[in-house]
Amino acid sequence: MNECLERGLEFGINLVEEGHMHPIGCAARVVEVTQSYPDGRMDVIVEGTRRFRLLQLKNDDRPFATGEIEGLVDEEINVDQLLVDGCLEKYNLIVTLVYGATAPLLSRIDLGFCPSFDMAPKAGLATEQKQRLIELTSENARLELLHEHFSDLLPMIRKAEAIQRVVQSDGYLRAIT
């Protein structure tokens, strides 16, 4: 990490599950060091920069894994703008329900070349969903994954919100008129 900070280098992050390293990973750069500890550990905020495929691990003397990679390129297709709008609408609704009326919402102007990657960080995806998202080589497929996830998540958030209202009112339900 110190080398990355000193030289402004990126590092790779690959999901490892039950001893298996997924070959598709994400390069990242350190945005901020929030805490440094006497033993050399650090709490850092990172930002993903690009996806890659790990071709082969190198056998060297470094205390961390290194490898040969190639960039992961999306298929050349037009992004479905109706799908973008549907995801954006559900995303903003979820953000508002979870974080409140003052939460920063995304607009079309905020979205980059791959809108799915702009929405994914606050989408509440499980680890396996995040891995699936970065493995997909179609923006439309990633947007479909997010749209389905948002559609499944919204009823759960609304139910949790209703439970919270009951808890806050000491268990009393208001009469429905």
Secondary structure, DSSP 8 states (H G I E B T S, - for coil): -HHHHHHT--EEE--EETTEE-SEEEEEEEEEEEEE-TTS-EEEEEEEEEEEEEEEE---S-SS--EEEEE---------HHHHHHHHHHHHHHHHHHH-TTS----GGG--S-HHHHHGGGS---HHHHHHHHH---HHHHHHHHHHHHHHHHHHHHHHHHHHHHHHTTT------
